[in-house]
Amino acid sequence: MFSKAFQFLKEAYGPKSIELAETMENLARVSSLQDSHEKAIDTYNEVLLLKTEYYGKVDHRLAETLINIGRMKKNQGKIEEAMKYYVEAAKLTKLFLGEW
């Protein structure tokens, strides 16, 4: 069922659309809730690529996806890897919000 809906969205919006990225991000969340962390990470990485193509490399909207990847890495016990994603998300957020 999900694959048919996903294919429909891909055809309707295009394979590199932000709408597709948002749908994929939701599917990654479902995977994470099912403890399919590796599948979630793979999907979040695809989302990150789509968002980067759409928004550019320096945009605060990438931060949420980076945090989600970090969370999956943390859940796998890969704390140092998780920190890299959290730090990158913090940098992007700081660029957007500026100094507090």
Buried (B, 14 or more C-beta within 10 A) or exposed (E): EEEEEBEEBBEEBEEEBBEBBBBBBEBBBEBBEEEBBEBBBBBBEBBBEBBBEBBEEEBBBBBBBBBBBBBBBBBEEBEEBBEBBBEBBEEBBEEEEEEE
